[in-house]
Amino acid sequence: MSGSKCSRLGGPLVKQLLDSVDSVLFDCDGVIWRGDQVIPGAPEVINLLKKKGKKVFFVTNNSTKTRTMYADKMTTMGFEVKEEEVFGTAYCCAMYLKTVCKLEDKVYLVGSNAMKQELEAVGIQQTGVGPDLISGKQLDWANVPLDGDVKAVVVGFDEHFSYMKLNRALQYLSQPGCLFVGTNRDTRLPLEGGKAVPGTGCLLKAVEVAAQRQAETVGKPNHFMFDCLSSQYGIDRNRCLMVGDRLDTDIMLGSNCGLKTLLTLTGVSTVADAEAHQKSGCAERQGMVPDYYVDSIADLLPALQG
């Protein structure tokens, strides 16, 4: 398909785009739901795409849920989904450690119980989930007891993040050969009403600064998330569409992997953001310019119902 980038998708172009792809990847929050509120028309779009023979997958940087938890949430909202179609950073991080790092040792996990479950599902043991209260003085902190079996530090979203966890991560990462992996670099989590809370990227940056090391990340826009999915389902990247609401993660992932990209305006990024990147003259920022945009993925419904 030809045409300038960052074009509004509508009319006959919708069917033309959908006919040009076999697989569609959707981000979740801001695309098919906001918080616990489903985006109107989203379940119908997903279910009709599947009915028409498209492979549909869900790729999310949220590490607080397992694949099963996501599938359960989606089913409740009216989506026809199998947990094998969900690729979250909790699952992808476990797969990265297992398949790329070939890790057989324990990890120190700054993260959620969902991450613990996904790690254990692939045979990786962890320590660290839950509160880690501070005690003693600075010299005690520098000599905090460490688990000798830990050979990697993994950072995801952790509501119990604390100075003691930051310190313990530093002490592990000061040991030779200790791997350092993060789920994603999203700095803010947008909420309803224009509110936001700090995201995993804030926690990961704190550990990176303390350890004076940079983590490998598995979430969007890193290509590993697509590689993980593609290796299991044999996706043809030339016939694959990435749909998301964030230019720096979703659209950049699509660009990094050679996919067609569609921005939906029900979440974080705006058309003005995309146009600013397009006019910047910066090669890296061009990767955040989508091929197309829609007000909502519900805009795909007429073409699917026709």
C-alpha positions in Angstrom: 0.0 0.0 0.0 1.3 3.5 -0.9 0.6 6.9 0.5 2.2 9.3 3.0 2.7 8.3 6.6 0.4 9.5 9.4 -2.7 9.4 7.2 -6.2 9.2 8.6 -7.6 5.7 8.0 -11.1 5.7 6.6 -13.4 4.7 3.7 -12.1 2.1 1.2 -8.6 2.3 2.7 -9.7 0.4 5.8 -10.7 -2.7 3.8 -7.6 -2.3 1.7 -5.3 -2.3 4.8 -7.1 -5.2 6.4 -6.9 -7.3 3.2 -3.1 -6.6 3.1 -2.5 -8.3 6.5 -2.9 -11.8 8.0 -2.0 -10.9 11.6 -2.9 -8.0 13.9 -1.1 -7.1 17.1 -3.0 -5.0 19.6 -1.7 -3.1 22.6 -4.3 -3.3 25.5 -4.6 -0.3 27.8 -5.7 2.7 25.8 -6.5 0.6 22.7 -9.1 -2.1 23.7 -9.8 -0.8 27.2 -9.0 2.0 29.6 -8.4 0.7 33.1 -11.4 -1.5 33.6 -13.6 0.2 31.0 -13.8 -1.5 27.6 -13.4 0.8 24.5 -16.8 0.7 22.8 -16.8 -1.5 19.8 -13.4 -3.1 20.6 -14.7 -6.7 21.4 -16.7 -6.7 18.1 -13.6 -5.6 16.2 -11.4 -8.3 17.7 -14.0 -11.1 17.3 -14.8 -10.1 13.7 -11.1 -10.1 12.8 -10.8 -13.6 14.1 -14.0 -14.7 12.4 -12.5 -13.5 9.1 -9.5 -15.6 9.6 -7.0 -13.1 11.0 -4.5 -14.1 13.6 -4.9 -11.7 16.6 -2.5 -11.2 19.4 -2.2 -8.9 22.4 1.2 -7.3 23.3 1.4 -5.3 26.5 4.2 -3.9 28.6 2.2 -4.4 31.8 4.0 -6.9 33.9 1.4 -7.2 36.8 -0.7 -9.9 35.2 0.0 -13.4 33.9 -1.3 -14.5 30.5 -4.2 -16.4 32.2 -5.2 -13.2 34.2 -5.3 -11.2 31.0 -7.3 -13.8 29.1 -9.8 -13.9 32.0 -10.1 -10.1 32.0 -10.7 -10.1 28.3 -13.2 -12.8 28.3 -15.2 -11.0 31.0 -15.2 -7.9 28.7 -16.6 -9.9 25.8 -13.4 -10.7 23.8 -12.9 -14.2 22.4 -9.3 -14.8 23.4 -7.0 -17.7 24.4 -4.2 -17.1 26.9 -1.6 -18.3 24.2 -2.5 -15.1 22.2 -1.4 -12.8 25.1 2.2 -11.7 25.2 2.8 -9.5 28.3 6.2 -8.6 29.7 5.9 -11.0 32.6 5.7 -13.9 30.2 8.2 -12.5 27.7 10.7 -11.7 30.4 10.6 -15.3 31.6 11.0 -16.5 28.0 13.9 -14.2 27.4 15.7 -15.5 30.5 15.0 -19.1 29.5 15.6 -19.0 25.7 18.1 -16.2 25.2 20.0 -16.1 28.4 19.7 -19.8 29.0 19.4 -19.1 32.7 19.1 -22.0 35.0 19.8 -20.1 38.2 17.7 -18.1 40.6 16.8 -14.4 40.0 16.4 -11.5 42.4 13.0 -10.1 41.3 11.9 -6.6 41.8 8.4 -7.2 40.5 4.9 -8.7 40.9 3.5 -12.0 41.9 2.5 -12.4 38.3 6.1 -12.2 37.2 7.0 -14.8 39.9 4.3 -17.2 38.5 5.5 -16.7 34.9 9.2 -17.3 35.9 8.3 -20.4 37.8 6.2 -21.7 34.9 9.4 -22.0 32.9 11.4 -23.4 35.8 13.1 -20.3 37.1 13.1 -19.7 40.8 13.1 -16.2 42.3 13.5 -14.3 45.5 12.4 -10.8 46.3 8.6 -10.5 45.8 6.8 -8.5 48.5 7.9 -5.8 51.0 11.6 -5.5 52.0 11.7 -3.3 55.1 14.8 -1.4 56.1 16.8 -2.0 59.3 20.2 -1.3 60.6 22.7 1.3 59.4 24.5 2.0 56.1 27.3 -0.5 56.7 24.6 -3.1 57.4 22.9 -2.2 54.1 26.2 -2.6 52.1 26.6 -6.1 53.6 23.0 -7.2 53.4 22.8 -11.1 53.1 22.5 -12.3 49.5 21.3 -15.5 48.0 24.3 -17.3 46.5 22.1 -18.9 43.8 21.0 -15.6 42.3 22.6 -14.9 39.0 20.3 -12.2 37.6 18.3 -9.2 38.7 15.0 -8.6 37.0 13.0 -5.4 37.3 9.3 -5.0 36.6 6.5 -3.1 38.1 6.7 -3.4 41.9 4.3 -1.6 44.2 6.6 -2.5 47.1 9.6 -0.9 45.5 11.8 0.6 48.3 15.3 1.8 49.2 16.1 -1.7 50.6 15.1 -3.3 47.3 17.2 -0.8 45.4 20.1 -1.5 47.6 19.8 -5.3 47.4 19.6 -5.0 43.6 22.8 -2.9 43.6 24.6 -5.5 45.7 23.6 -8.4 43.4 24.5 -6.4 40.3 28.0 -5.6 41.8 28.8 -9.3 41.5 30.6 -10.5 38.4 28.4 -12.2 35.8 25.1 -11.1 37.2 22.5 -10.5 34.4 20.4 -7.4 34.5 17.0 -7.5 32.7 14.0 -5.0 32.8 10.5 -5.5 31.5 10.1 -2.1 30.0 10.9 1.6 30.2 7.4 3.2 30.4 7.9 6.1 32.8 4.3 7.0 33.4 1.1 4.9 33.6 -1.9 7.1 32.4 -5.1 6.7 34.3 -8.7 7.9 33.7 -9.3 11.7 34.0 -5.8 12.7 32.9 -4.1 11.3 36.0 -0.9 9.3 36.0 1.3 7.3 38.3 5.0 6.4 38.0 5.7 3.4 35.7 8.3 0.6 35.6 10.8 2.8 33.8 11.2 5.0 36.9 12.1 1.9 39.0 14.4 0.5 36.4 16.2 3.8 36.0 16.8 4.0 39.7 18.4 0.6 39.7 20.5 1.4 36.6 21.8 4.6 38.2 22.6 2.9 41.5 24.3 -0.1 39.8 25.9 2.0 37.1 24.8 -0.5 34.6 22.2 -0.6 31.8 19.5 -3.3 31.7 18.4 -5.3 28.7 14.7 -4.7 28.2 12.2 -7.2 26.7 9.1 -5.0 26.3 8.1 -2.7 23.5 9.7 -1.1 21.6 12.4 -3.8 21.9 12.0 -6.4 19.0 12.2 -9.4 21.4 8.4 -9.2 22.1 7.7 -9.6 18.4 10.4 -12.2 18.0 8.9 -14.2 20.9 5.5 -14.2 19.2 6.8 -14.7 15.7 8.9 -17.7 16.6 5.8 -19.5 18.0 3.3 -18.5 15.3 5.4 -18.0 12.1 4.2 -14.4 11.5 5.0 -12.8 8.2 6.1 -9.3 9.2 5.2 -8.0 5.7 1.6 -8.9 6.4 1.3 -7.9 10.0 -0.3 -4.7 11.5 0.6 -3.2 14.9 -2.2 -1.2 16.6 -1.4 0.9 19.6 -1.9 4.2 21.4 1.7 5.1 22.2 4.2 6.3 19.7 7.3 5.5 21.7 6.4 1.9 22.4 3.7 0.5 20.1 4.5 2.4 16.9 8.2 2.2 17.5 7.9 -1.6 17.9 6.1 -1.8 14.6 8.8 0.3 12.9 11.6 -1.7 14.5 10.1 -4.9 13.2 9.0 -3.8 9.8 5.3 -4.0 10.5 2.5 -1.7 9.3 1.4 0.6 12.1 -1.9 2.1 13.2 -2.3 4.7 16.0 -5.5 4.8 17.9 -6.4 8.1 19.6 -8.2 6.5 22.7 -5.0 6.5 24.8 -1.8 8.5 25.3 -0.4 9.9 22.0 -2.0 12.4 19.7 -1.8 13.2 15.9 0.1 16.4 16.9 2.7 14.3 18.6 3.1 12.1 15.5 3.3 15.1 13.2 6.0 16.7 15.4 8.1 13.6 15.0 7.5 13.5 11.3 8.6 17.1 10.9 11.6 16.8 13.2 14.1 15.7 10.6 15.4 13.2 13.2 15.8 9.6 11.9 15.1 8.0 15.2 11.9 10.0 15.7 10.6 8.9 12.3 10.2 5.5 13.8 7.5 6.9 16.0 5.4 8.1 13.0 2.5 5.7 12.3 1.4 4.7 8.8 -2.2 5.5 9.8 -4.4 6.7 12.6 -8.0 6.3 13.7 -10.1 8.0 16.5 -10.8 4.5 17.9 -10.4 0.9 16.7 -14.2 0.9 16.4 -13.6 2.8 13.2 -12.6 -0.6 11.7 -16.1 -2.0 12.3 -17.9 -0.8 9.1 -15.3 -2.5 6.9 -15.5 -5.7 9.0 -19.3 -5.8 9.0 -19.6 -5.1 5.3 
